[in-house]
Amino acid sequence: MKFMYFFDDKIKRHIMKGKKYCNPAETGNYECGISCIRQGDVNLWFYTKNDVTIAIDSGHLNYRGVENSFQQIGINPEEIKHVFITHADVDHCGGIDTSGTNIYPNAQVYLGKAESAYLNGSIHRMTKLGVKIKNCVRIKEGYYAIDNNEKFDIGGIKVQSIPTPGHTLGHTCYIVDDKILFTGDCLAINEKGGYSFFDFFTQYPDMNKKSLVKLKALIDNIQHIQLEYVCTGHSGIRKYSDVIFAHIDESAQFSKRKPFDDKAPYDAFIR
């Protein structure tokens, strides 16, 4: 098994148990056309308007029971024509990895241009114990590499991409219809507000903090953006307020003695 998948599937659940670092939303349909599927500690998101559905992220490789989850939210993944990937990590991009079953077989894939270097193995994803570890996700050719702040119109759904490098070099957030922000893994949120995502998982923590400052400034200064909801990779769905960016100069921290989110599950990987 490739190391990043082995870590994600076999090791992560043990080292993170009891640290309450994540509080993903349960599989279901929410307000404003938002739906999600929970896969352990991570959410993959959907937005539907006028019978058009777009996806944000694809979850884990060959995740058991994903078919039932799609039935639960009333979405046929084969009808999804566009999937926007926040970054190429195994828990966000594994669902379209060519080594497994593509859960969106008919979709155009979009992701930040700099993520291509992880997909082709030309750069490493992390360094642990002095060892450089590369990402192992590979996706089929033909994906669209987003270059900076591009905008898309998907059947009347407005998607604005915002580069937020730090967690990975090509990490990208998406603002949909000027009211929903999909953050991937740049933010971790608890009852006190939003923090820069955990250093343990983030490749360039200082860069991530700078990206969050720019993201907040963009949201604050563009009049037509009126956020209502924030949908995260691991902190679930939150109503937008000033606290979402309250602590972005700090990195989120977790430990058994001092959990990040007291309301989070003790073991996020129990099915």
C-alpha positions in Angstrom: 0.0 0.0 0.0 1.3 3.5 -0.8 2.4 5.3 2.4 0.1 8.2 2.3 -2.9 5.9 1.9 -1.5 3.6 4.6 -1.1 6.5 7.0 -4.6 7.9 6.2 -6.3 4.5 6.5 -4.4 2.6 9.2 -2.3 5.1 11.3 -4.2 8.4 11.5 -7.2 7.0 13.3 -5.0 5.7 16.1 -2.8 8.7 16.7 -5.8 11.1 16.5 -8.2 9.2 18.8 -9.3 11.3 21.7 -7.7 14.6 20.5 -11.0 16.0 19.2 -9.4 17.8 16.3 -12.3 17.5 13.9 -16.0 17.8 13.9 -17.3 17.0 10.4 -20.9 17.5 9.5 -23.1 14.4 9.3 -24.2 13.1 5.9 -27.3 15.0 4.9 -28.9 18.0 3.2 -28.6 21.4 4.7 -29.8 24.9 3.9 -29.0 27.0 0.8 -28.7 23.9 -1.5 -25.8 22.5 0.5 -25.3 18.7 0.9 -22.5 16.7 2.3 -21.2 13.2 2.8 -19.1 12.4 5.9 -16.3 9.9 5.5 -14.8 9.5 8.9 -13.0 12.8 9.8 -13.6 14.5 6.4 -16.5 16.0 4.5 -17.1 16.1 0.7 -19.6 18.8 -0.3 -22.2 19.5 -2.9 -24.2 22.5 -4.0 -27.4 22.2 -6.0 -29.3 25.0 -7.8 -31.9 24.7 -10.6 -31.3 20.9 -10.8 -27.5 21.4 -11.3 -25.2 19.9 -8.7 -21.5 20.6 -8.4 -19.1 18.7 -6.0 -16.3 20.0 -3.9 -13.7 17.3 -3.2 -14.0 13.6 -3.6 -13.1 12.1 -0.2 -11.2 8.8 0.3 -10.1 6.1 -2.1 -12.7 3.4 -2.4 -14.6 4.4 0.7 -17.0 1.7 1.8 -20.7 2.7 1.8 -20.3 5.8 -0.4 -23.1 4.6 -2.7 -25.5 4.5 0.3 -24.4 8.0 1.3 -25.3 9.4 -2.2 -28.7 7.7 -1.9 -29.2 9.3 1.5 -28.7 12.8 0.1 -30.6 12.1 -3.2 -27.7 12.8 -5.5 -26.6 10.6 -8.4 -22.8 11.0 -8.6 -22.8 9.9 -12.3 -24.9 13.1 -13.1 -22.3 15.4 -11.5 -20.4 17.1 -14.4 -18.1 19.4 -12.4 -16.0 18.7 -9.3 -13.8 21.4 -7.7 -10.9 19.9 -5.7 -9.5 22.1 -2.8 -6.2 20.1 -2.8 -4.8 16.7 -3.8 -4.4 15.1 -0.4 -5.6 11.5 -0.2 -8.7 12.3 1.9 -9.9 15.0 -0.5 -8.8 13.7 -3.9 -8.8 9.9 -3.3 -12.3 9.5 -4.7 -11.1 10.3 -8.2 -7.7 8.5 -8.0 -7.1 6.3 -11.0 -6.0 3.4 -8.8 -9.6 3.2 -7.5 -13.2 3.7 -8.5 -13.9 7.2 -9.7 -17.0 8.4 -7.8 -17.5 11.1 -10.4 -16.9 9.3 -13.7 -18.5 11.9 -15.9 -17.1 15.1 -14.2 -14.7 17.7 -15.3 -12.1 18.1 -12.5 -10.8 21.5 -11.5 -7.9 22.1 -9.0 -5.2 24.6 -8.4 -2.4 24.7 -10.9 0.4 24.2 -8.3 -1.2 20.9 -7.2 0.0 19.3 -10.4 3.4 18.9 -8.9 2.0 16.6 -6.2 0.1 14.6 -8.8 3.1 14.0 -10.9 5.4 13.4 -8.0 7.9 16.2 -8.8 7.7 17.5 -5.2 7.2 15.9 -1.8 4.1 16.5 0.3 5.6 16.4 3.8 8.8 15.7 5.7 8.5 13.5 8.8 11.4 12.2 10.8 13.7 13.6 8.2 12.1 11.6 5.4 10.5 13.4 2.4 7.1 11.8 1.6 5.4 12.3 -1.7 1.7 12.3 -2.4 0.4 9.2 -4.1 -2.8 10.4 -5.7 -2.9 10.2 -9.4 -5.9 11.4 -11.5 -6.7 11.0 -15.2 -5.5 13.6 -17.7 -7.8 16.3 -18.8 -8.3 18.0 -15.5 -8.4 21.8 -15.5 -5.5 23.5 -13.7 -6.9 26.7 -12.2 -4.5 29.7 -12.6 -5.1 32.3 -9.8 -8.5 33.8 -9.2 -10.6 32.3 -12.0 -14.4 32.4 -12.2 -16.7 29.8 -13.6 -20.3 29.7 -14.5 -21.7 26.1 -14.2 -25.3 26.1 -15.4 -26.0 29.4 -13.6 -23.9 28.5 -10.5 -21.2 31.1 -10.0 -17.9 29.6 -8.7 -15.0 31.9 -7.7 -11.7 30.2 -7.1 -9.3 31.7 -4.5 -5.7 30.4 -4.2 -4.9 29.8 -0.6 -1.4 28.1 -0.6 0.1 26.8 2.6 -1.6 23.6 3.5 -0.4 22.6 0.1 1.1 24.8 -2.6 -2.0 24.7 -4.8 -4.6 24.7 -2.1 -7.7 26.5 -3.4 -10.9 27.8 -1.7 -14.2 28.3 -3.6 -16.9 30.9 -3.1 -20.1 29.7 -4.7 -22.9 32.2 -5.6 -21.3 34.8 -3.4 -22.7 33.2 -0.3 -21.0 29.9 0.5 -17.3 29.5 1.2 -15.7 26.0 0.8 -12.4 26.1 2.6 -10.8 22.6 2.3 -8.0 22.4 4.9 -6.9 26.0 5.4 -9.2 26.6 8.4 -9.9 24.7 11.5 -12.9 26.0 13.5 -14.2 25.5 17.0 -16.5 27.4 19.3 -14.0 30.2 19.7 -13.7 30.7 15.9 -11.4 29.9 13.1 -7.7 29.1 13.3 -5.0 28.4 10.7 -5.1 24.7 10.1 -3.0 22.3 12.2 0.8 22.6 11.6 1.1 18.8 11.8 -0.8 18.4 8.5 0.1 21.7 6.9 3.2 21.9 4.7 3.9 25.6 5.0 2.1 27.0 8.1 3.3 30.6 7.8 2.2 30.7 4.2 -1.2 29.3 5.2 -1.7 32.2 7.7 -0.8 34.8 5.0 -3.3 33.2 2.6 -6.0 33.4 5.3 -5.3 37.1 5.8 -5.7 37.6 2.0 -8.9 35.5 1.9 -10.5 37.5 4.7 -9.5 40.8 3.0 -11.1 39.7 -0.2 -14.3 38.7 1.5 -14.4 42.0 3.5 -13.7 44.2 0.5 -15.8 42.8 -2.3 -19.3 44.2 -1.9 -21.1 41.5 -3.8 -19.7 38.7 -1.6 -22.2 38.2 1.3 -21.2 35.0 2.9 -23.9 32.9 4.7 -22.1 29.6 5.3 -18.6 28.2 5.5 -18.1 24.5 4.6 -14.8 23.1 5.8 -12.9 19.9 5.3 -12.9 18.8 8.9 -14.8 21.3 11.0 -18.2 20.8 9.4 -20.6 23.6 8.3 -20.7 26.9 10.1 -22.8 30.0 9.7 -20.6 32.9 8.6 -19.7 35.5 11.2 -16.7 37.6 12.3 -15.4 34.7 14.4 -14.7 32.6 11.3 -11.4 34.4 10.9 -10.9 35.4 14.6 -7.6 33.5 15.2 -6.0 33.1 11.8 -2.7 34.4 13.1 -2.6 31.2 15.3 -2.3 27.6 14.3 -4.9 25.2 15.7 -3.6 22.8 18.3 -4.7 19.4 19.5 -3.8 17.0 22.3 -5.6 14.6 24.6 -5.1 17.0 27.5 -6.3 20.0 25.5 -8.6 18.9 22.7 -9.2 21.4 19.9 -13.0 21.1 19.9 -14.8 19.9 23.0 -17.9 19.1 20.9 -16.0 16.9 18.4 -16.3 13.1 18.5 -13.8 11.2 20.6 -13.1 8.9 17.7 -14.0 10.4 14.3 -13.3 7.2 12.4 -16.0 5.0 14.1 -18.5 4.2 11.3 
